[in-house]
Amino acid sequence: MKYDYTDVTEVALDRETRRLVVITRGQRVVIEGVDRLYVDSLPWSEADGTVHLNKGRVSVNGNVAAAET
């Protein structure tokens, strides 16, 4: 699996269910089977692990996701 999202405003990984949730252009996208999320910088996050970005980019390759601001 290979995905690439731009204009991302939120991203969150639920490690128990291995679900990555990406909010892009007002749409909620759920990607199954993701084990790791790497974030290059953390502008703002919530206690539940949701990361807020200013029109960032999220790339998913296999079971690893990378978020860039």
Secondary structure, DSSP 8 states (H G I E B T S, - for coil): -EEEEEEEEEEEEETTTTEEEEEETTEEEEEES--EEEES--SEE-TTS-EEEEEEEEEEETTEEEEE-
